[in-house]
Amino acid sequence: MASALATLLAIPGLQADTLKEIQQRGVIRIAVANEKPYGYLNEQGEPLGVGPEVARRILDDLGIEEIEWVETEFKNLIPGLEVGRFDMAAAEMAIMPERCARVLFSDPNTSYGEGLLVLASNPNRIRAYEDFIERPDTIRVAVQEGTVTQDMFNALGIDPDRIITVERHQDAIEAIVRGRADAFAATGMTVASMEQMSPQVEAEFNFTDPVIDGREVRYFGGFAFPLDAEDLRDAVNEALLEEKRNGDWQQTLTRYGFLQKDVLYSYRFSADQLCNGIG
């Protein structure tokens, strides 16, 4: 698999379809990572989440009537864009400099903070990521592979031996219930939705937001595109700006559980600023 991916990446002239080409064929391929409330497919294969809902309205404005939804693991979103498996990702992926080196991002569609999923009643009293530093011999944390949360634990200096990587949310819940991990770290929106998946786990209500270099950690999620899809990205940015000017956008975010703070923060930085480490 790795060698095949490397081969595809090395193919000269591998180019993303232009906006005009996508409009002419009338179909765009969009990836989601099956993560509530950002972007996922229900049992009937229908796209739900703030990313897909906003994307549908934007693409309709751009004259693209049909969307082919591709469900993939989060860690495969960027590689999939790089090799042309899909034209766009609507997973509210956090805009970060290291990711900007590999894909293009729209301006933020959402903003969100961190959270913790723990065993019901939180018997270990885990309320902050720093607990995994202060109690290294007693508690372990699960993180989803390829996420910014995994990178954050490295930045916090948490012992890698205390970190368990999982691919799916159900895997994280099973790790907590079976005692392989004492908590699952992810965005606050993610753990809030996972709380509904099993009565044996819960989101820690008194969670303390992590602080790195004196700043509260907050992410800004946007749509992602191949590096050479500037025309599609620019068109989506223009349509997203117009989308934010009407009430449907804010109502969509609110309906999926985003707070007023999350809505307001999404205006704070542009993708260019976030790609350059400002934010």
C-alpha positions as CSV (number, residue, x, y, z in Angstrom):
1,M,0.0,0.0,0.0
2,A,2.8,2.4,1.0
3,S,4.8,1.7,-2.2
4,A,1.7,2.1,-4.4
5,L,1.0,5.5,-2.8
6,A,4.6,6.6,-3.3
7,T,4.4,5.6,-6.9
8,L,1.2,7.6,-7.5
9,L,2.7,10.6,-5.8
10,A,5.8,10.4,-8.0
11,I,3.7,10.4,-11.3
12,P,4.7,13.5,-13.2
13,G,1.8,15.6,-14.5
14,L,-0.8,14.2,-12.0
15,Q,-3.2,17.2,-11.8
16,A,-6.4,18.0,-10.1
17,D,-9.5,18.6,-12.2
18,T,-10.2,22.3,-12.7
19,L,-13.4,23.9,-11.6
20,K,-14.5,24.1,-15.2
21,E,-13.9,20.4,-15.8
22,I,-15.9,19.5,-12.7
23,Q,-18.7,21.8,-13.8
24,Q,-18.7,20.3,-17.2
25,R,-19.0,16.7,-15.9
26,G,-21.5,17.9,-13.3
27,V,-20.1,15.6,-10.5
28,I,-17.6,16.3,-7.7
29,R,-16.0,13.8,-5.4
30,I,-16.0,14.8,-1.8
31,A,-14.5,12.9,1.2
32,V,-15.7,12.7,4.7
33,A,-14.1,10.9,7.7
34,N,-17.2,9.6,9.4
35,E,-16.8,11.9,12.3
36,K,-19.8,13.6,14.0
37,P,-20.7,16.4,13.8
38,Y,-18.1,17.4,11.1
39,G,-18.8,15.1,8.2
40,Y,-20.2,11.6,8.0
41,L,-22.6,9.3,6.2
42,N,-25.6,7.8,7.9
43,E,-26.8,4.2,7.5
44,Q,-28.5,5.1,4.2
45,G,-25.3,6.6,2.9
46,E,-26.7,10.2,3.1
47,P,-24.1,12.9,4.0
48,L,-24.6,14.7,7.2
49,G,-22.6,17.1,9.4
50,V,-21.7,20.7,9.2
51,G,-19.1,20.2,6.4
52,P,-21.4,18.3,4.0
53,E,-24.4,20.6,4.6
54,V,-22.5,23.8,3.9
55,A,-20.6,22.2,1.0
56,R,-23.9,21.2,-0.7
57,R,-25.2,24.7,-0.7
58,I,-21.9,26.1,-1.9
59,L,-21.5,23.7,-4.8
60,D,-25.1,24.3,-5.8
61,D,-24.2,27.9,-6.1
62,L,-21.2,26.9,-8.3
63,G,-23.5,25.0,-10.6
64,I,-22.3,21.5,-9.5
65,E,-25.5,19.5,-9.0
66,E,-24.2,16.0,-8.1
67,I,-21.8,15.0,-5.3
68,E,-20.1,11.6,-5.1
69,W,-19.4,11.1,-1.4
70,V,-16.4,9.1,-0.4
71,E,-16.1,7.8,3.2
72,T,-12.5,7.3,4.4
73,E,-10.4,7.2,7.5
74,F,-9.2,10.6,8.8
75,K,-5.6,9.7,8.2
76,N,-6.3,9.1,4.5
77,L,-7.9,12.5,3.7
78,I,-4.7,14.3,2.7
79,P,-3.1,11.3,0.9
80,G,-6.4,10.8,-1.0
81,L,-6.4,14.5,-2.1
82,E,-2.7,14.2,-3.1
83,V,-3.3,11.2,-5.4
84,G,-6.6,12.4,-6.9
85,R,-8.9,10.0,-5.2
86,F,-11.3,12.9,-4.5
87,D,-11.6,16.5,-5.4
88,M,-12.4,18.0,-2.0
89,A,-12.7,17.0,1.7
90,A,-15.6,18.2,3.8
91,A,-14.3,16.9,7.2
92,E,-13.6,20.3,8.9
93,M,-9.9,19.4,9.0
94,A,-7.9,21.8,11.2
95,I,-5.9,24.3,9.1
96,M,-2.3,23.9,10.2
97,P,1.0,24.9,8.5
98,E,2.3,21.3,8.1
99,R,-1.0,20.4,6.4
100,C,-0.9,23.5,4.2
101,A,2.3,22.2,2.7
102,R,0.4,19.2,1.3
103,V,-3.1,20.5,0.5
104,L,-5.0,23.8,0.0
105,F,-7.6,25.0,2.5
106,S,-10.6,27.2,2.3
107,D,-11.0,29.9,4.9
108,P,-12.4,28.5,8.1
109,N,-15.9,27.1,8.1
110,T,-15.9,26.2,11.8
111,S,-13.8,26.6,15.0
112,Y,-13.6,24.2,17.9
113,G,-11.7,23.3,21.1
114,E,-10.6,20.1,22.8
115,G,-12.3,17.5,25.1
116,L,-12.0,14.2,26.9
117,L,-14.1,11.0,26.7
118,V,-13.8,8.9,29.9
119,L,-15.4,5.9,31.6
120,A,-18.8,6.8,33.0
121,S,-18.6,8.7,36.3
122,N,-14.9,9.3,35.5
123,P,-13.4,7.0,38.2
124,N,-9.9,8.2,37.5
125,R,-10.8,11.9,37.8
126,I,-9.1,12.8,34.5
127,R,-10.0,16.4,33.7
128,A,-7.1,17.7,31.6
129,Y,-4.5,16.6,29.1
130,E,-1.8,17.6,31.6
131,D,-3.0,14.8,33.9
132,F,-1.2,12.4,31.6
133,I,2.0,14.2,32.4
134,E,1.5,14.4,36.1
135,R,0.3,10.8,36.5
136,P,2.3,9.0,33.8
137,D,2.4,5.6,35.5
138,T,-1.3,5.2,36.1
139,I,-3.3,6.5,33.2
140,R,-3.2,6.1,29.4
141,V,-4.9,8.1,26.6
142,A,-6.3,7.0,23.2
143,V,-6.1,9.3,20.2
144,Q,-7.3,9.0,16.7
145,E,-4.4,8.4,14.3
146,G,-3.5,11.3,12.1
147,T,-5.3,14.0,14.1
148,V,-4.0,17.3,15.6
149,T,-4.7,15.9,19.0
150,Q,-2.1,13.3,18.5
151,D,0.4,16.0,17.5
152,M,-0.6,18.1,20.6
153,F,0.3,15.3,23.0
154,N,3.7,15.2,21.5
155,A,4.0,19.0,21.9
156,L,2.9,18.6,25.6
157,G,5.8,16.2,26.1
158,I,3.5,13.3,27.1
159,D,5.3,9.9,27.2
160,P,4.5,8.1,23.9
161,D,4.1,4.9,25.8
162,R,1.0,6.3,27.5
163,I,-0.6,7.1,24.1
164,I,-2.7,4.5,22.2
165,T,-3.7,5.2,18.6
166,V,-7.1,4.1,17.2
167,E,-8.6,4.4,13.8
168,R,-12.3,4.6,14.6
169,H,-14.4,6.1,17.4
170,Q,-15.9,2.8,18.2
171,D,-12.3,1.5,18.7
172,A,-11.7,4.3,21.3
173,I,-14.9,3.5,23.2
174,E,-13.9,-0.2,23.3
175,A,-10.4,0.7,24.5
176,I,-11.9,2.7,27.4
177,V,-14.5,0.1,28.4
178,R,-12.0,-2.8,28.2
179,G,-9.3,-0.9,30.2
180,R,-6.7,-0.5,27.5
181,A,-7.1,3.3,27.8
182,D,-8.5,5.5,30.5
183,A,-9.7,8.3,28.2
184,F,-10.0,9.3,24.6
185,A,-8.8,12.8,23.6
186,A,-10.4,14.6,20.7
187,T,-12.2,17.8,19.9
188,G,-15.0,18.8,22.3
189,M,-17.6,18.4,19.5
190,T,-16.3,14.8,18.8
191,V,-16.4,13.6,22.4
192,A,-19.8,15.1,22.9
193,S,-21.3,13.1,20.0
194,M,-19.4,9.9,21.1
195,E,-21.1,10.1,24.5
196,Q,-24.3,9.2,22.8
197,M,-22.8,6.0,21.4
198,S,-22.5,4.1,24.7
199,P,-23.8,4.5,28.3
200,Q,-20.5,3.2,29.5
201,V,-18.6,6.4,28.6
202,E,-19.2,10.1,29.0
203,A,-17.7,13.5,28.1
204,E,-15.8,15.1,31.0
205,F,-18.0,18.1,31.9
206,N,-15.2,19.9,33.9
207,F,-12.6,19.5,31.2
208,T,-9.8,22.1,31.3
209,D,-8.7,23.4,27.9
210,P,-5.0,22.7,27.2
211,V,-2.6,25.7,27.0
212,I,0.5,25.6,24.8
213,D,3.0,28.4,24.7
214,G,0.6,30.5,26.9
215,R,-2.3,30.2,24.5
216,E,-5.5,28.2,24.8
217,V,-5.7,25.6,22.1
218,R,-8.3,26.1,19.4
219,Y,-8.7,24.8,15.9
220,F,-10.1,26.2,12.7
221,G,-11.7,23.8,10.3
222,G,-12.0,24.2,6.6
223,F,-12.6,22.4,3.3
224,A,-9.4,20.9,1.8
225,F,-8.3,20.5,-1.9
226,P,-5.4,19.3,-3.9
227,L,-2.5,21.8,-4.1
228,D,-3.1,22.6,-7.7
229,A,-6.9,23.2,-7.3
230,E,-6.6,26.9,-6.7
231,D,-9.6,27.8,-8.9
232,L,-11.9,25.4,-7.1
233,R,-10.6,26.6,-3.7
234,D,-11.0,30.3,-4.7
235,A,-14.5,29.7,-5.9
236,V,-15.5,27.9,-2.7
237,N,-14.0,30.7,-0.7
238,E,-16.1,33.3,-2.4
239,A,-19.2,31.2,-2.0
240,L,-18.4,30.5,1.6
241,L,-18.1,34.2,2.4
242,E,-21.5,34.7,0.9
243,E,-22.8,31.7,2.8
244,K,-21.6,33.2,6.1
245,R,-23.5,36.4,5.3
246,N,-26.9,34.6,5.5
247,G,-28.6,33.0,8.4
248,D,-28.4,29.4,7.1
249,W,-24.7,29.0,7.8
250,Q,-25.0,29.9,11.5
251,Q,-28.2,27.9,11.9
252,T,-26.4,24.8,10.5
253,L,-23.5,25.2,13.0
254,T,-25.8,25.7,15.9
255,R,-28.0,22.8,15.0
256,Y,-24.9,20.5,15.1
257,G,-24.0,21.8,18.6
258,F,-21.5,24.5,17.8
259,L,-21.6,27.4,20.3
260,Q,-21.7,31.1,19.7
261,K,-18.0,31.3,20.6
262,D,-17.3,28.7,17.9
263,V,-19.2,30.7,15.3
264,L,-17.5,34.0,16.1
265,Y,-14.0,32.5,16.2
266,S,-14.5,31.1,12.7
267,Y,-14.1,34.7,11.4
268,R,-11.0,35.4,13.4
269,F,-8.3,34.2,10.9
270,S,-8.0,33.5,7.2
271,A,-6.6,30.3,5.8
272,D,-3.4,32.2,4.7
273,Q,-2.9,33.4,8.3
274,L,-3.4,29.9,9.8
275,C,-1.1,28.4,7.1
276,N,1.6,30.9,8.2
277,G,1.3,30.0,11.9
278,I,-0.9,32.9,12.9
279,G,-3.7,31.7,15.0
